[in-house]
Amino acid sequence: MNYGRERPRGGRTGVLARTAVALLLACAGIGVAPVAARATGPTVAACAADPGAAELAGDAVPGGPVSGGPVSVDRGDGRIGQLRLFRDATATGGPPFVWYRQQDAPDGVYGPWRRVSATPVSPGGGPLGASENPAGELELLFASRGSLCRAVLSRTSEDWSTPVRTAPVRLSGGGIQPISAGRPSFTGARLDVGRTTGLLDGDIVRFTVAGGPPKAYVWVKQCAPQTSGSACDDATGRQYRVYPDGTYQLSPKKLYARIDTPAGSFDCRTAPPARPCTLALTDNEGTVLTGVPLRFRPDGRPEAPPTLRVDPDEALVDGRTVRVTGRGYEPQYHSLVMECAAGSADTLGCRPRSRPPATTDDGRLDEQVVLSATFTGIDGRAIDCRVRGACELVAFGTRVRGPDAVRHPLHFAPAAG
């Protein structure tokens, strides 16, 4: 079934976004906010480049990374591409730049990091989103100096296009909101939700859309007691494309008692009965089309942490297939389950893998994973899991309000001799 996107994307579904839910439930740790609809018009202007970094083109050597891990993007040929923010000592300013690398073959090793462009990224502004479009090109959106910039990686070469401005933006509370003058409104949209009262933190409800803007991208997200996009928590949003008849199919949505808006955090359990939190349907620029009241139980407890079970997890040998199960995850989300060096803070210490299956409508994890006794991590380290306590299975990107990762130790049989 064609469920909502996890990351903001401009082409077909491809991220914990991740990208996406700003779920940042991403395949790794960089936060993602909704991507605005592309601006149209006769003028296309390049995003400003840093004069000191411009001479290095794409062959610069990355400096220190900023906080957060890489964002992974699935390619149509089975390879995985990764984007990450690095600083550049040759640049004249302090903001970081977007860098990219990809596997040389499906499940293969990664090539070197290459800078996408000499255009710096605004603090707190990216990367916003990346996905492969129907033409096989990789599209990237990020914020730079008050503009939303778009760059494209050619299908036939390893060269990125010069980033061009698609819309002006403003930073608000760490998120990015498009500034649009005179955008059209759409009335008559309806969001039908199966259950709206007696809610608990982490409950999953089902919803449908009717009367929506045909063939347009919309978002379903939680909002504080105020009917405007500025009161919404973009991290809870999932993106969907409305069908030509203005509807969208029955889909799951996980709800959270605590939400974070540009104005600050809000606990929906404390909302007055006359002014509850809402589940909102917005257009791609954040304008609320309609909303449904959500009434949480005032005495409701926070949701329990997600679980992760591995069977078997003892006397493991190279090539053994194990079953990985868990509950409490974001529904219909590709949580990334990886074999990692124990204590890995991000996916760099893990064995590369292809895109995982999605969780169920009820937020359950259930997949088969083939383990290796030894492997080379994404960061190039050689890992020997036969050493006691050396490895674990990690689920990255569990849910919007939850731990970044859930771990389960792996115990391999010791090496012979």
C-alpha positions as CSV (number, residue, x, y, z in Angstrom):
1,M,0.0,0.0,0.0
2,N,1.2,3.5,-0.7
3,Y,1.5,5.1,2.7
4,G,2.9,8.5,3.6
5,R,6.4,9.5,3.1
6,E,8.9,9.5,5.9
7,R,11.0,12.3,4.6
8,P,10.2,15.4,2.6
9,R,10.8,14.4,-1.0
10,G,10.4,16.0,-4.4
11,G,10.2,12.8,-6.5
12,R,9.2,9.2,-5.9
13,T,9.3,7.7,-2.4
14,G,12.8,6.8,-1.4
15,V,14.7,8.3,4.9
16,L,14.4,9.1,9.3
17,A,12.6,12.2,7.0
18,R,14.2,9.4,6.8
19,T,13.6,11.9,4.9
20,A,10.2,12.8,5.8
21,V,8.6,12.4,9.0
22,A,10.9,14.7,10.5
23,L,11.3,11.7,12.0
24,L,13.7,12.1,11.7
25,L,13.3,8.8,12.2
26,A,15.8,9.0,9.7
27,C,18.2,6.4,8.5
28,A,20.6,8.5,10.6
29,G,20.6,11.5,12.7
30,I,20.1,14.8,10.8
31,G,16.7,16.4,11.4
32,V,14.4,17.0,8.5
33,A,11.6,19.5,8.1
34,P,8.9,19.7,5.5
35,V,9.9,20.6,2.0
36,A,7.9,23.4,0.3
37,A,6.4,23.0,-3.1
38,R,8.8,24.2,-5.7
39,A,8.4,27.8,-6.8
40,T,7.6,28.4,-10.5
41,G,8.4,31.4,-12.6
42,P,10.7,32.7,-15.3
43,T,13.6,33.6,-13.1
44,V,16.1,31.0,-11.8
45,A,18.9,32.4,-9.7
46,A,21.9,30.5,-8.3
47,C,22.3,30.2,-4.6
48,A,25.3,32.2,-3.4
49,A,28.6,30.3,-3.0
50,D,31.3,30.8,-0.5
51,P,34.2,32.6,-2.4
52,G,36.9,30.7,-0.5
53,A,35.4,27.3,-1.1
54,A,34.3,27.8,-4.7
55,E,37.7,26.9,-6.2
56,L,37.6,23.4,-4.7
57,A,34.6,22.2,-6.6
58,G,33.6,18.7,-5.6
59,D,37.0,17.3,-4.8
60,A,37.6,19.1,-1.5
61,V,38.6,17.1,1.5
62,P,35.9,17.3,4.2
63,G,36.7,18.9,7.5
64,G,35.1,18.1,10.8
65,P,31.5,16.9,10.7
66,V,28.7,18.8,12.5
67,S,26.5,17.0,14.9
68,G,24.3,14.2,13.5
69,G,25.0,11.3,11.3
70,P,24.6,10.8,7.5
71,V,21.2,10.8,5.8
72,S,20.8,7.7,3.6
73,V,18.9,7.7,0.3
74,D,17.9,4.6,-1.7
75,R,18.9,4.6,-5.4
76,G,16.8,2.9,-8.1
77,D,19.7,0.6,-8.9
78,G,19.9,-0.8,-5.4
79,R,22.8,1.4,-4.2
80,I,22.6,3.7,-1.2
81,G,23.7,7.3,-1.3
82,Q,24.6,9.3,1.8
83,L,24.5,13.0,2.6
84,R,26.2,14.6,5.6
85,L,27.2,18.1,6.8
86,F,30.9,18.8,7.0
87,R,32.8,22.0,7.6
88,D,35.5,23.2,5.3
89,A,38.6,24.9,6.6
90,T,39.2,26.8,3.3
91,A,35.8,28.5,3.4
92,T,35.6,32.1,4.5
93,G,32.6,31.5,6.8
94,G,31.6,29.1,9.6
95,P,28.5,27.3,8.2
96,P,28.9,23.7,7.0
97,F,28.4,22.3,3.5
98,V,26.5,19.3,2.2
99,W,28.7,16.4,1.1
100,Y,27.7,13.2,-0.7
101,R,29.0,9.7,-1.2
102,Q,27.4,6.5,-2.6
103,Q,28.1,2.8,-2.8
104,D,30.0,1.5,-5.9
105,A,27.5,-1.4,-6.1
106,P,24.5,-2.6,-4.2
107,D,25.7,-3.7,-0.7
108,G,29.2,-2.6,-1.7
109,V,31.7,-0.2,-0.2
110,Y,31.2,3.6,-0.2
111,G,33.2,5.9,-2.4
112,P,34.9,9.1,-1.0
113,W,32.9,12.0,0.3
114,R,32.5,14.8,-2.3
115,R,31.2,18.2,-1.6
116,V,27.9,18.9,-3.4
117,S,28.6,22.6,-4.0
118,A,30.3,25.6,-2.6
119,T,27.0,26.9,-1.2
120,P,27.0,26.8,2.6
121,V,24.1,25.5,4.6
122,S,22.3,27.8,7.1
123,P,22.7,26.9,10.7
124,G,19.8,24.5,11.6
125,G,18.8,24.4,8.0
126,G,19.7,21.1,6.4
127,P,19.9,18.9,4.6
128,L,16.2,19.2,4.3
129,G,15.4,16.4,2.0
130,A,16.8,14.2,-0.8
131,S,15.3,11.6,-3.0
132,E,15.6,10.0,-6.5
133,N,13.1,11.4,-9.0
134,P,11.4,9.4,-11.7
135,A,14.3,10.3,-14.1
136,G,16.8,8.6,-11.9
137,E,18.4,11.9,-10.8
138,L,19.0,12.6,-7.1
139,E,17.4,15.8,-5.9
140,L,18.6,17.7,-2.8
141,L,16.9,20.6,-1.0
142,F,18.6,22.7,1.7
143,A,18.5,26.2,3.2
144,S,21.2,28.7,2.6
145,R,21.2,32.4,3.5
146,G,17.5,32.8,3.4
147,S,16.7,30.7,0.4
148,L,15.6,27.2,-0.3
149,C,18.2,25.7,-2.6
150,R,17.9,22.8,-5.0
151,A,20.7,20.7,-6.5
152,V,20.5,17.7,-8.8
153,L,22.9,14.8,-9.3
154,S,22.9,13.8,-12.9
155,R,22.0,10.2,-13.7
156,T,24.8,9.9,-16.2
157,S,27.6,11.5,-14.3
158,E,28.9,12.1,-10.8
159,D,28.4,15.9,-11.1
160,W,25.9,18.0,-9.1
161,S,24.2,20.9,-10.7
162,T,24.8,24.4,-9.3
163,P,22.2,25.0,-6.5
164,V,19.4,27.3,-7.6
165,R,16.9,29.2,-5.4
166,T,13.4,27.7,-5.4
167,A,11.8,29.8,-2.7
168,P,12.7,32.2,0.1
169,V,12.5,30.7,3.6
170,R,12.7,31.7,7.2
171,L,14.1,29.7,10.1
172,S,11.7,29.3,12.9
173,G,12.5,27.2,16.0
174,G,15.0,25.1,14.2
175,G,12.6,24.3,11.3
176,I,12.3,25.9,7.9
177,Q,9.1,27.5,6.7
178,P,8.6,28.8,3.1
179,I,7.7,32.4,2.6
180,S,5.0,32.6,-0.1
181,A,3.1,35.6,-1.2
182,G,-0.4,35.0,-2.5
183,R,-0.5,31.2,-2.5
184,P,-3.9,29.7,-3.4
185,S,-6.1,28.3,-0.7
186,F,-8.2,25.1,-0.8
187,T,-11.5,24.8,1.0
188,G,-13.7,21.8,1.5
189,A,-11.0,19.4,2.6
190,R,-12.1,16.8,5.2
191,L,-9.9,14.6,7.5
192,D,-11.8,11.7,9.0
193,V,-10.2,10.0,12.0
194,G,-11.4,6.8,13.5
195,R,-10.9,7.7,17.2
196,T,-10.4,11.1,18.7
197,T,-11.2,10.8,22.5
198,G,-9.7,9.0,25.4
199,L,-6.3,9.0,23.7
200,L,-3.0,7.9,25.2
201,D,0.5,8.8,24.3
202,G,1.6,6.5,21.4
203,D,-1.9,5.5,20.3
204,I,-2.3,4.7,16.6
205,V,-5.4,5.9,14.8
206,R,-6.6,5.5,11.2
207,F,-7.6,8.3,9.0
208,T,-8.8,9.1,5.5
209,V,-8.8,12.3,3.4
210,A,-11.7,13.6,1.3
211,G,-12.2,16.8,-0.6
212,G,-8.5,17.4,-0.7
213,P,-6.5,19.2,-3.5
214,P,-6.3,16.6,-6.3
215,K,-2.8,15.2,-7.1
216,A,-1.3,17.6,-4.5
217,Y,1.1,16.8,-1.7
218,V,-0.4,17.3,1.8
219,W,0.8,16.7,5.4
220,V,-1.0,15.2,8.3
221,K,0.5,16.4,11.6
222,Q,-0.4,17.3,15.2
223,C,-0.9,20.8,16.3
224,A,-1.3,22.7,19.6
225,P,-4.7,24.4,20.5
226,Q,-4.4,27.0,17.7
227,T,-5.7,26.7,14.1
228,S,-2.6,27.9,12.3
229,G,0.4,26.1,10.8
230,S,2.7,27.9,13.3
231,A,1.2,25.8,16.1
232,C,2.0,22.5,14.5
233,D,4.7,20.0,15.2
234,D,6.3,19.3,11.9
235,A,8.2,16.3,13.3
236,T,4.9,14.5,13.7
237,G,4.0,15.1,10.0
238,R,3.7,12.5,7.3
239,Q,3.4,13.5,3.6
240,Y,0.9,12.0,1.3
241,R,-0.2,12.7,-2.3
242,V,-3.9,13.1,-2.7
243,Y,-5.6,11.0,-5.4
244,P,-7.1,12.7,-8.5
245,D,-10.6,12.4,-6.9
246,G,-9.4,14.4,-3.8
247,T,-9.3,11.4,-1.5
248,Y,-6.6,9.4,0.2
249,Q,-6.8,5.8,1.5
250,L,-7.2,4.6,5.1
251,S,-3.8,5.0,6.7
252,P,-2.3,4.7,10.2
253,K,-1.1,7.7,12.3
254,K,0.8,7.5,15.6
255,L,-0.2,10.2,18.1
256,Y,1.9,11.8,20.8
257,A,0.8,13.5,24.0
258,R,3.7,15.9,23.9
259,I,4.4,18.0,20.8
260,D,7.0,20.6,20.0
261,T,5.9,23.7,18.0
262,P,7.9,26.8,17.0
263,A,6.3,28.4,20.1
264,G,7.7,25.7,22.4
265,S,6.6,22.3,23.8
266,F,3.0,21.6,24.7
267,D,1.4,18.6,26.6
268,C,-1.9,17.8,24.9
269,R,-3.0,16.1,28.1
270,T,-3.3,19.5,29.7
271,A,-5.3,21.1,27.0
272,P,-8.7,22.5,28.1
273,P,-11.7,20.5,26.8
274,A,-12.9,23.5,24.7
275,R,-9.5,24.0,23.1
276,P,-7.9,20.6,22.5
277,C,-4.9,19.7,20.3
278,T,-5.7,18.8,16.7
279,L,-4.7,16.5,14.0
280,A,-4.3,18.8,11.0
281,L,-4.3,18.4,7.3
282,T,-2.0,21.0,5.7
283,D,-0.8,21.8,2.2
284,N,2.8,21.5,1.2
285,E,3.5,25.1,2.5
286,G,2.1,24.5,5.9
287,T,-1.3,26.2,5.5
288,V,-4.0,24.3,7.6
289,L,-6.7,23.0,5.3
290,T,-8.8,21.3,8.1
291,G,-8.3,19.8,11.5
292,V,-9.9,17.3,13.9
293,P,-9.9,17.7,17.7
294,L,-7.7,15.2,19.7
295,R,-8.6,14.7,23.3
296,F,-6.0,12.9,25.4
297,R,-6.6,11.4,28.8
298,P,-5.3,13.8,31.4
299,D,-4.0,10.9,33.5
300,G,-2.5,9.0,30.6
301,R,1.1,7.7,31.1
302,P,3.9,8.2,28.6
303,E,4.3,5.4,26.1
304,A,6.7,2.6,27.0
305,P,10.0,2.5,25.1
306,P,10.0,0.4,21.9
307,T,11.2,-3.2,22.2
308,L,13.7,-5.2,20.2
309,R,14.0,-9.0,20.3
310,V,16.5,-11.1,18.3
311,D,16.0,-14.9,17.9
312,P,18.4,-16.5,18.2
313,D,21.0,-14.3,19.8
314,E,23.5,-16.9,21.2
315,A,26.1,-19.1,19.6
316,L,25.8,-17.2,16.4
317,V,27.9,-18.0,13.4
318,D,28.8,-16.2,10.1
319,G,25.8,-16.1,7.8
320,R,23.2,-16.9,10.4
321,T,19.7,-15.5,9.8
322,V,17.9,-14.2,12.8
323,R,14.4,-12.9,13.3
324,V,14.1,-9.4,14.6
325,T,10.8,-8.3,16.2
326,G,9.6,-5.4,18.3
327,R,6.7,-3.1,19.0
328,G,6.1,0.5,19.8
329,Y,7.6,1.9,16.5
330,E,6.3,4.4,14.0
331,P,3.8,2.6,11.7
332,Q,4.6,2.0,8.1
333,Y,8.1,3.3,8.6
334,H,11.4,1.9,7.5
335,S,13.3,1.7,10.8
336,L,16.9,0.8,10.0
337,V,18.0,-2.4,11.7
338,M,21.7,-2.9,11.4
339,E,24.5,-5.1,12.8
340,C,26.9,-2.7,14.5
341,A,29.9,-2.5,16.7
342,A,28.7,-2.3,20.3
343,G,28.0,1.3,21.5
344,S,27.9,2.8,18.0
345,A,26.3,6.2,18.3
346,D,25.3,6.3,14.6
347,T,25.3,4.1,11.5
348,L,29.0,4.7,10.8
349,G,30.0,1.8,13.0
350,C,27.6,-0.6,11.3
351,R,27.5,-3.0,8.4
352,P,26.0,-1.5,5.3
353,R,22.6,-2.8,4.2
354,S,19.8,-2.2,1.7
355,R,16.5,-0.6,2.5
356,P,14.6,-2.5,5.3
357,P,11.0,-3.5,5.1
358,A,8.4,-1.2,6.7
359,T,6.9,-1.7,10.1
360,T,3.2,-2.7,10.2
361,D,0.2,-0.5,10.6
362,D,0.4,-1.2,14.3
363,G,4.0,-0.2,14.6
364,R,5.5,-3.7,14.8
365,L,8.9,-4.6,13.6
366,D,9.3,-8.1,12.0
367,E,12.1,-8.9,9.6
368,Q,14.9,-11.4,8.9
369,V,18.5,-10.2,9.1
370,V,21.6,-12.1,8.0
371,L,24.5,-11.6,10.4
372,S,28.3,-11.6,9.7
373,A,30.9,-12.7,12.1
374,T,33.3,-10.1,10.8
375,F,32.5,-7.0,8.7
376,T,33.8,-3.6,7.7
377,G,31.8,-0.7,9.1
378,I,30.7,2.2,7.0
379,D,33.5,4.2,8.7
380,G,36.0,1.7,7.5
381,R,36.7,-0.1,10.8
382,A,37.2,-3.9,10.8
383,I,34.8,-5.4,13.3
384,D,35.1,-8.9,14.7
385,C,31.8,-10.0,16.4
386,R,33.4,-13.2,17.7
387,V,34.9,-11.1,20.4
388,R,32.6,-11.2,23.4
389,G,30.5,-8.1,23.7
390,A,31.8,-6.6,20.4
391,C,28.6,-6.4,18.4
392,E,24.9,-5.7,18.8
393,L,21.8,-5.3,16.6
394,V,20.5,-1.8,16.6
395,A,17.2,-0.3,15.3
396,F,17.8,3.3,14.3
397,G,14.9,5.6,13.9
398,T,12.2,4.2,16.2
399,R,9.5,6.9,16.4
400,V,9.1,10.7,16.7
401,R,9.0,10.8,20.5
402,G,11.3,8.0,21.5
403,P,15.0,6.9,21.7
404,D,17.1,7.4,18.6
405,A,18.0,3.7,18.8
406,V,17.1,0.5,20.5
407,R,19.9,-2.2,21.0
408,H,20.2,-5.9,21.5
409,P,23.5,-7.7,22.2
410,L,24.7,-10.4,19.8
411,H,26.8,-13.3,21.1
412,F,28.8,-15.2,18.4
413,A,30.7,-18.4,18.9
414,P,34.4,-17.7,19.4
415,A,36.8,-18.1,16.5
416,A,38.3,-21.6,16.2
417,G,41.7,-22.0,17.6
